[in-house]
Amino acid sequence: MDDHSNNFLSLLDKAIRILCFISEQLHGNADAPAPAFSLPPQLSDDGKTIFFPALRADWEVTGSLIGAEVNSQKEVSITFSSEEISKMPRYFRKLFRTQRKTAHVRLRASGVYEIRLQIDGVRISASSRFLDEAKIKFLQKLKLFEKGDLQARQHAEKKPVAPQVLPVPAVSVSDYALQYLETFKKPNISDKHFYNLSGIVRRHISRFFGDKLLQDLTATDCQKFLNELIQSGKFRTAEDAKSILDWICSAAVADRLLPVDVMAQVQIQQHKRTAGKVIPREFIRAFLAKEPQSRPELCLWLLIFTGMRPCEVFSLTFDECGFVSVQTAKKKKWEEPETRRIPLHSALLPYIERIRAALPVSLILLERAFHRHFPPEFRLYDLRHTFTTAAQQAHCYKSWVDYVTGHKGGANTTDRVYTHWEDDFQREEIEKLKY
């Protein structure tokens, strides 16, 4: 290229800079400086086409300017000077200097230059509306990456914020269990059921775990605890205790007090539930042969001839028709109290006033009185089994027996909702009962 051509290109370069500045003014960007070009206009080998590597794509070009090397449809390789390469990290200096690695530059339709480098499956890129500025950003971004750490630091410039780790409150296993029962169970279960569950926590869970913190609880701890209950023959207690531990561990995971549910692998030995027994008639007759003397004995007479649950004696009311009204104990928390009227057997009539004066009697005193008069293999609750069996054997109407005992297991809608027992019928049925 001769001196005349060089002078021409230099003047043309200046003219293009002025046109760029004017264009920015026309586009509304009055504060924008005249763009800087790292690559000057070049003539093709035939001297007929002028190349403008830094030309914006959204500028209208015609004729020979269509041959611009950088545009929205085409990208070219870009090289770096020795000074620029010397500023790169060691790993990249080797790539660009020894292995002659090149980056690629393209001009997007929006007028933004983008320099890209694909290496080790990771793309490193930098962009700007000016090519020189894009190169500077690209060199700065290379410094964020090191050999063997490209993927992990692909977005290192964003500096991710480490998640905040909150301290775990120090709460014991037993305290958390009581809190759980109060919050989640008490609103939905009967007072008696809540009392029983709370008792298991206080008598068994608190005794075994002591002051052990919830966050220190392990599956081994829980398994040893349940094994101890099983070995002592407390199968029903073990079942209830396992349910409590299942509940609190699941809640503790949700509350972020435990990382995992430690009860997931804990099991208890399968066992056969102890069924109720019928007390032989000779024991019942021997007890009834003596006139009741104490308050608990009077209450035992009442249980023998009504079949009610021992806990239901606390809700008794007497009427003048020879009936007692009792609230059914076995109900859901949200259910309305259900009252049933039970006829009094003629054997109870001589003691009605004394029974009325004797109530209420604590369950502990009832248990003690029962075991003084009946063999140890029987329980207080077996009086309910004995009454039901005796009524069935006396050919009492089955649906009526279900009603008197407050048993809904086999009751259909006709019996449970639409049947209303007359007093005379009930008196006839209760008198069929013989011991």
VEXDREN-2710 file (C-alpha; in Angstrom, 1 decimal):
% VEXDREN-2710
k/r/px/py/pz
1/MET/0.0/0.0/0.0
2/ASP/1.6/3.4/-1.0
3/ASP/1.7/6.6/1.1
4/HIS/-1.2/8.1/-0.8
5/SER/-3.4/5.2/0.2
6/ASN/-2.3/5.4/3.8
7/ASN/-3.1/9.1/3.9
8/PHE/-6.5/8.4/2.4
9/LEU/-7.3/5.7/4.9
10/SER/-6.2/7.9/7.8
11/LEU/-8.5/10.7/6.6
12/LEU/-11.3/8.2/6.0
13/ASP/-10.8/6.9/9.6
14/LYS/-11.1/10.4/11.0
15/ALA/-14.2/11.0/8.9
16/ILE/-15.8/7.8/10.1
17/ARG/-15.1/8.8/13.7
18/ILE/-16.9/12.1/13.1
19/LEU/-19.8/10.3/11.5
20/CYS/-20.0/8.0/14.6
21/PHE/-20.2/10.9/16.9
22/ILE/-22.9/12.6/14.8
23/SER/-24.8/9.4/14.7
24/GLU/-24.7/9.2/18.5
25/GLN/-26.1/12.7/18.7
26/LEU/-28.9/11.8/16.3
27/HIS/-29.8/8.7/18.4
28/GLY/-30.2/10.8/21.5
29/ASN/-27.0/10.0/23.3
30/ALA/-25.6/13.5/23.5
31/ASP/-23.1/12.6/26.2
32/ALA/-21.6/9.7/24.4
33/PRO/-18.0/10.1/23.4
34/ALA/-16.7/9.4/19.9
35/PRO/-16.1/5.6/19.8
36/ALA/-12.6/4.4/19.9
37/PHE/-11.4/1.8/17.4
38/SER/-8.7/-0.7/18.0
39/LEU/-8.8/-2.0/14.4
40/PRO/-8.5/0.7/11.7
41/PRO/-10.2/0.5/8.3
42/GLN/-8.4/-1.8/5.9
43/LEU/-8.2/-2.3/2.1
44/SER/-8.7/-5.7/0.5
45/ASP/-6.0/-7.2/-1.6
46/ASP/-7.6/-6.0/-4.8
47/GLY/-7.9/-2.5/-3.4
48/LYS/-11.6/-2.3/-4.1
49/THR/-13.2/-3.1/-0.7
50/ILE/-12.8/-1.3/2.6
51/PHE/-13.2/-3.3/5.7
52/PHE/-14.4/-1.7/9.0
53/PRO/-13.9/-4.3/11.8
54/ALA/-15.4/-2.0/14.4
55/LEU/-18.5/-0.9/12.4
56/ARG/-21.8/-1.0/14.3
57/ALA/-24.3/-3.4/12.8
58/ASP/-27.3/-1.1/13.2
59/TRP/-25.7/1.5/11.0
60/GLU/-26.9/1.5/7.4
61/VAL/-24.1/0.4/5.1
62/THR/-24.2/0.0/1.4
63/GLY/-22.0/-0.8/-1.6
64/SER/-18.5/-1.8/-0.7
65/LEU/-19.1/-1.5/3.1
66/ILE/-21.1/-4.7/3.1
67/GLY/-17.8/-6.5/3.4
68/ALA/-17.3/-5.5/7.0
69/GLU/-15.7/-8.5/8.8
70/VAL/-17.6/-8.0/12.2
71/ASN/-21.4/-8.0/12.0
72/SER/-24.5/-9.7/13.4
73/GLN/-24.1/-12.6/11.0
74/LYS/-20.4/-13.4/11.2
75/GLU/-17.7/-13.6/13.9
76/VAL/-13.9/-13.5/13.6
77/SER/-11.0/-14.4/15.7
78/ILE/-9.3/-11.8/17.7
79/THR/-5.6/-11.7/18.7
80/PHE/-4.0/-10.0/21.7
81/SER/-0.8/-8.1/21.8
82/SER/2.3/-9.2/23.8
83/GLU/1.5/-6.6/26.4
84/GLU/-2.1/-7.8/26.8
85/ILE/-1.0/-11.5/27.0
86/SER/1.6/-10.6/29.7
87/LYS/-1.3/-9.3/31.9
88/MET/-3.1/-12.7/31.7
89/PRO/-2.9/-15.4/34.4
90/ARG/-0.1/-17.9/33.8
91/TYR/-2.4/-20.6/32.5
92/PHE/-3.9/-18.3/29.8
93/ARG/-0.5/-16.8/28.9
94/LYS/0.6/-20.3/27.9
95/LEU/-2.5/-20.9/25.8
96/PHE/-2.4/-17.6/23.9
97/ARG/1.4/-17.4/23.5
98/THR/2.6/-20.9/23.1
99/GLN/-0.5/-22.7/21.7
100/ARG/-1.6/-19.6/19.8
101/LYS/-5.1/-19.7/21.3
102/THR/-7.5/-17.1/19.9
103/ALA/-10.8/-15.7/21.2
104/HIS/-13.8/-14.8/19.0
105/VAL/-15.5/-11.5/18.6
106/ARG/-18.9/-10.8/17.2
107/LEU/-21.2/-7.8/16.9
108/ARG/-24.7/-8.4/18.1
109/ALA/-27.7/-6.8/16.4
110/SER/-28.0/-4.5/19.4
111/GLY/-24.7/-3.0/18.7
112/VAL/-22.8/-4.7/21.5
113/TYR/-19.4/-6.4/20.9
114/GLU/-19.0/-9.8/22.6
115/ILE/-15.6/-11.5/23.0
116/ARG/-15.9/-15.3/23.7
117/LEU/-13.5/-18.1/24.7
118/GLN/-14.5/-21.7/25.1
119/ILE/-12.1/-23.8/27.2
120/ASP/-12.5/-26.9/29.2
121/GLY/-16.3/-26.9/28.6
122/VAL/-16.6/-23.5/30.1
123/ARG/-17.4/-20.3/28.2
124/ILE/-15.7/-17.1/29.2
125/SER/-17.2/-14.0/27.7
126/ALA/-17.2/-10.2/28.0
127/SER/-19.2/-7.6/26.2
128/SER/-19.4/-3.9/25.7
129/ARG/-20.7/-1.3/23.1
130/PHE/-17.1/-0.6/22.3
131/LEU/-14.5/-3.2/21.2
132/ASP/-11.6/-1.8/23.2
133/GLU/-13.7/-1.8/26.4
134/ALA/-14.8/-5.4/25.7
135/LYS/-11.2/-6.5/25.4
136/ILE/-10.4/-4.8/28.7
137/LYS/-13.3/-6.6/30.4
138/PHE/-12.3/-9.9/28.9
139/LEU/-8.7/-9.6/30.2
140/GLN/-10.1/-8.8/33.7
141/LYS/-12.4/-11.8/33.6
142/LEU/-9.6/-14.1/32.8
143/LYS/-8.0/-13.2/36.1
144/LEU/-11.1/-14.7/37.9
145/PHE/-10.3/-18.2/36.6
146/GLU/-7.4/-20.6/37.3
147/LYS/-6.4/-23.9/35.9
148/GLY/-8.6/-26.8/37.2
149/ASP/-11.1/-24.4/38.7
150/LEU/-12.9/-23.1/35.7
151/GLN/-16.3/-24.6/36.3
152/ALA/-16.4/-23.9/40.0
153/ARG/-15.5/-20.3/39.4
154/GLN/-17.5/-19.7/36.2
155/HIS/-19.6/-17.0/38.0
156/ALA/-17.0/-15.9/40.5
157/GLU/-17.7/-12.3/39.8
158/LYS/-21.1/-12.7/41.3
159/LYS/-19.7/-13.7/44.8
160/PRO/-22.5/-16.0/46.0
161/VAL/-23.7/-15.3/49.5
162/ALA/-23.2/-18.2/51.9
163/PRO/-26.5/-19.4/53.5
164/GLN/-27.1/-18.2/57.0
165/VAL/-26.8/-20.9/59.6
166/LEU/-29.0/-20.2/62.5
167/PRO/-28.1/-21.6/65.9
168/VAL/-30.2/-24.6/67.0
169/PRO/-32.1/-23.9/70.2
170/ALA/-31.1/-26.1/73.2
171/VAL/-34.2/-28.1/74.1
172/SER/-34.4/-31.5/75.8
173/VAL/-36.2/-34.5/74.2
174/SER/-38.9/-34.6/76.9
175/ASP/-39.5/-30.8/76.9
176/TYR/-39.9/-30.8/73.1
177/ALA/-42.3/-33.8/73.4
178/LEU/-44.5/-32.0/75.9
179/GLN/-44.5/-28.9/73.7
180/TYR/-45.5/-31.0/70.7
181/LEU/-48.4/-32.7/72.5
182/GLU/-49.6/-29.4/73.8
183/THR/-49.5/-27.7/70.3
184/PHE/-50.4/-30.5/67.9
185/LYS/-52.3/-33.2/69.8
186/LYS/-54.3/-31.5/72.6
187/PRO/-56.6/-29.6/70.2
188/ASN/-57.6/-32.8/68.5
189/ILE/-57.8/-35.6/71.1
190/SER/-59.7/-36.1/74.3
191/ASP/-58.5/-34.9/77.6
192/LYS/-58.0/-38.4/78.8
193/HIS/-55.9/-39.4/75.7
194/PHE/-53.8/-36.2/76.1
195/TYR/-53.3/-37.0/79.8
196/ASN/-52.2/-40.6/79.0
197/LEU/-49.7/-39.4/76.3
198/SER/-48.3/-36.7/78.6
199/GLY/-47.9/-39.4/81.3
200/ILE/-45.8/-41.5/79.0
201/VAL/-43.5/-38.6/78.4
202/ARG/-43.1/-37.8/82.1
203/ARG/-42.8/-41.4/83.4
204/HIS/-40.8/-43.1/80.6
205/ILE/-39.3/-40.7/78.1
206/SER/-38.0/-38.2/80.7
207/ARG/-36.7/-41.0/82.9
208/PHE/-34.7/-42.7/80.1
209/PHE/-33.4/-39.6/78.2
210/GLY/-33.0/-37.3/81.1
211/ASP/-31.7/-33.9/80.0
212/LYS/-30.5/-35.2/76.6
213/LEU/-30.9/-32.5/74.0
214/LEU/-33.1/-33.1/71.0
215/GLN/-30.3/-32.3/68.5
216/ASP/-28.2/-35.0/70.1
217/LEU/-30.8/-37.7/69.7
218/THR/-29.8/-40.8/67.7
219/ALA/-31.6/-43.8/66.3
220/THR/-29.6/-46.0/68.7
221/ASP/-30.9/-44.0/71.7
222/CYS/-34.5/-44.5/70.6
223/GLN/-34.1/-48.2/69.8
224/LYS/-32.5/-48.9/73.2
225/PHE/-35.4/-47.0/74.9
226/LEU/-38.1/-49.0/73.2
227/ASN/-36.2/-52.3/73.7
228/GLU/-36.2/-51.6/77.4
229/LEU/-40.0/-51.1/77.5
230/ILE/-40.6/-54.3/75.5
231/GLN/-38.3/-56.4/77.7
232/SER/-40.2/-55.2/80.8
233/GLY/-43.5/-56.4/79.2
234/LYS/-44.9/-52.9/78.6
235/PHE/-45.9/-53.5/75.0
236/ARG/-48.8/-51.0/74.8
237/THR/-46.6/-48.3/76.4
238/ALA/-43.8/-49.1/73.9
239/GLU/-46.3/-48.6/71.0
240/ASP/-47.5/-45.2/72.4
241/ALA/-43.9/-44.1/73.1
242/LYS/-42.8/-45.0/69.6
243/SER/-45.7/-42.9/68.2
244/ILE/-44.6/-40.0/70.3
245/LEU/-41.0/-40.3/69.2
246/ASP/-42.2/-40.6/65.5
247/TRP/-44.2/-37.4/65.9
248/ILE/-41.5/-35.3/67.5
249/CYS/-38.7/-36.4/65.2
250/SER/-40.8/-35.6/62.2
251/ALA/-41.7/-32.2/63.6
252/ALA/-38.1/-31.6/64.6
253/VAL/-36.9/-32.1/61.0
254/ALA/-39.6/-29.6/59.8
255/ASP/-38.5/-27.2/62.5
256/ARG/-34.8/-27.7/61.4
257/LEU/-33.8/-28.9/64.8
258/LEU/-32.8/-32.3/63.4
259/PRO/-31.1/-32.9/60.0
260/VAL/-32.8/-36.2/59.5
261/ASP/-35.6/-38.3/61.0
262/VAL/-33.7/-40.6/63.4
263/MET/-36.8/-42.7/63.9
264/ALA/-36.8/-43.9/60.3
265/GLN/-35.0/-47.1/61.1
266/VAL/-36.3/-47.7/64.6
267/GLN/-38.7/-50.7/65.1
268/ILE/-40.4/-52.4/67.9
269/GLN/-41.1/-56.1/68.4
270/GLN/-44.5/-57.3/67.2
271/HIS/-46.7/-58.6/69.9
272/LYS/-50.2/-59.8/70.4
273/ARG/-52.4/-57.3/72.1
274/THR/-53.9/-58.5/75.4
275/ALA/-57.6/-59.0/75.0
276/GLY/-60.2/-58.4/77.6
277/LYS/-61.4/-61.4/79.7
278/VAL/-64.8/-62.5/81.0
279/ILE/-64.7/-62.9/84.8
280/PRO/-66.3/-66.3/85.7
281/ARG/-69.7/-66.1/87.2
282/GLU/-68.6/-67.7/90.5
283/PHE/-66.4/-64.7/91.2
284/ILE/-69.1/-62.3/90.3
285/ARG/-71.7/-64.1/92.5
286/ALA/-69.2/-64.3/95.4
287/PHE/-68.8/-60.5/95.2
288/LEU/-72.5/-59.8/94.9
289/ALA/-73.4/-62.1/97.8
290/LYS/-71.9/-59.6/100.2
291/GLU/-73.6/-56.2/100.8
292/PRO/-71.3/-53.4/99.6
293/GLN/-69.7/-51.5/102.4
294/SER/-67.3/-48.9/100.9
295/ARG/-67.7/-46.3/98.2
296/PRO/-65.5/-48.2/95.7
297/GLU/-67.5/-51.4/96.3
298/LEU/-70.8/-49.5/95.6
299/CYS/-69.3/-48.2/92.3
300/LEU/-68.2/-51.8/91.4
301/TRP/-71.8/-52.9/91.7
302/LEU/-72.8/-50.1/89.4
303/LEU/-70.2/-51.2/86.7
304/ILE/-71.3/-54.9/87.0
305/PHE/-74.9/-54.0/86.2
306/THR/-74.5/-51.2/83.6
307/GLY/-71.4/-52.2/81.5
308/MET/-70.2/-48.6/81.4
309/ARG/-66.5/-47.6/81.2
310/PRO/-64.9/-47.0/84.6
311/CYS/-64.0/-43.4/83.6
312/GLU/-67.6/-42.7/82.7
313/VAL/-68.7/-42.8/86.4
314/PHE/-67.5/-39.2/86.7
315/SER/-70.3/-37.9/84.4
316/LEU/-73.2/-39.8/86.0
317/THR/-76.5/-38.2/86.7
318/PHE/-79.6/-39.9/88.2
319/ASP/-83.2/-39.3/87.3
320/GLU/-86.4/-40.3/89.0
321/CYS/-87.3/-42.9/86.4
322/GLY/-84.7/-45.4/87.5
323/PHE/-82.1/-44.4/84.9
324/VAL/-78.7/-43.0/84.9
325/SER/-77.4/-40.7/82.2
326/VAL/-73.8/-40.9/81.2
327/GLN/-71.6/-39.1/78.6
328/THR/-69.8/-41.4/76.3
329/ALA/-66.1/-41.1/76.9
330/LYS/-64.9/-42.5/73.6
331/LYS/-65.3/-39.5/71.2
332/LYS/-63.2/-37.2/69.1
333/LYS/-62.2/-33.8/70.5
334/TRP/-64.4/-31.9/68.1
335/GLU/-67.5/-34.1/68.5
336/GLU/-70.4/-33.0/70.6
337/PRO/-70.8/-34.9/73.9
338/GLU/-73.1/-37.9/73.5
339/THR/-75.3/-38.9/76.4
340/ARG/-77.0/-42.3/76.7
341/ARG/-79.6/-43.4/79.3
342/ILE/-79.0/-46.7/81.0
343/PRO/-81.7/-48.5/83.0
344/LEU/-80.8/-49.5/86.6
345/HIS/-81.1/-53.2/87.3
346/SER/-83.5/-54.1/90.2
347/ALA/-80.4/-55.5/92.1
348/LEU/-79.1/-51.9/92.3
349/LEU/-82.4/-50.3/93.6
350/PRO/-81.7/-50.9/97.3
351/TYR/-78.4/-49.0/97.0
352/ILE/-79.3/-46.1/94.7
353/GLU/-79.0/-43.4/97.3
354/ARG/-75.8/-44.8/98.7
355/ILE/-74.3/-45.1/95.2
356/ARG/-75.3/-41.5/94.4
357/ALA/-73.7/-40.3/97.7
358/ALA/-70.5/-42.4/97.0
359/LEU/-69.8/-40.8/93.6
360/PRO/-67.4/-39.8/92.3
361/VAL/-64.7/-42.4/93.2
362/SER/-61.2/-42.1/91.9
363/LEU/-60.0/-44.8/89.4
364/ILE/-57.1/-45.7/91.7
365/LEU/-59.5/-46.6/94.6
366/LEU/-61.6/-48.5/92.1
367/GLU/-58.6/-50.5/90.9
368/ARG/-57.6/-51.3/94.5
369/ALA/-61.1/-52.4/95.5
370/PHE/-61.4/-54.6/92.4
371/HIS/-58.1/-56.4/93.0
372/ARG/-59.1/-57.1/96.6
373/HIS/-62.2/-59.1/95.5
374/PHE/-61.1/-60.6/92.1
375/PRO/-58.1/-62.7/91.0
376/PRO/-55.0/-60.8/89.8
377/GLU/-55.3/-62.1/86.2
378/PHE/-58.3/-59.9/85.7
379/ARG/-58.5/-56.1/85.2
380/LEU/-61.1/-53.5/86.2
381/TYR/-62.0/-53.1/82.5
382/ASP/-63.0/-56.8/82.4
383/LEU/-66.2/-56.0/84.2
384/ARG/-67.3/-54.3/80.9
385/HIS/-66.5/-57.5/79.0
386/THR/-68.4/-59.6/81.6
387/PHE/-71.5/-57.4/81.4
388/THR/-71.6/-57.5/77.5
389/THR/-71.2/-61.3/77.5
390/ALA/-73.8/-61.9/80.2
391/ALA/-76.3/-59.6/78.3
392/GLN/-75.7/-61.4/75.0
393/GLN/-76.1/-64.8/76.7
394/ALA/-79.4/-63.6/78.3
395/HIS/-80.6/-62.9/74.7
396/CYS/-80.8/-59.1/75.2
397/TYR/-81.3/-57.2/71.9
398/LYS/-77.8/-56.8/70.4
399/SER/-78.3/-53.3/69.2
400/TRP/-79.5/-52.3/72.6
401/VAL/-76.4/-53.8/74.2
402/ASP/-74.3/-51.7/71.9
403/TYR/-76.3/-48.6/72.9
404/VAL/-76.0/-49.3/76.6
405/THR/-72.2/-49.9/76.5
406/GLY/-71.6/-47.0/74.1
407/HIS/-70.1/-49.3/71.5
408/LYS/-70.4/-48.0/68.0
409/GLY/-68.1/-50.5/66.2
410/GLY/-70.9/-52.6/64.8
411/ALA/-73.7/-50.1/64.9
412/ASN/-75.4/-49.2/61.6
413/THR/-77.2/-45.9/60.8
414/THR/-80.6/-47.4/61.7
415/ASP/-79.5/-48.3/65.2
416/ARG/-77.2/-45.4/65.8
417/VAL/-79.3/-42.5/64.4
418/TYR/-82.9/-43.6/63.9
419/THR/-83.6/-45.9/66.8
420/HIS/-84.9/-44.4/70.1
421/TRP/-85.3/-46.9/72.9
422/GLU/-88.4/-46.7/75.0
423/ASP/-88.0/-46.8/78.8
424/ASP/-90.3/-49.9/79.3
425/PHE/-88.4/-51.8/76.6
426/GLN/-85.1/-50.9/78.3
427/ARG/-86.3/-52.0/81.7
428/GLU/-87.4/-55.4/80.3
429/GLU/-84.0/-55.9/78.6
430/ILE/-81.9/-55.0/81.7
431/GLU/-83.9/-57.5/83.8
432/LYS/-82.9/-60.3/81.5
433/LEU/-79.4/-60.0/82.9
434/LYS/-78.6/-62.7/85.4
435/TYR/-75.3/-63.6/87.1
END
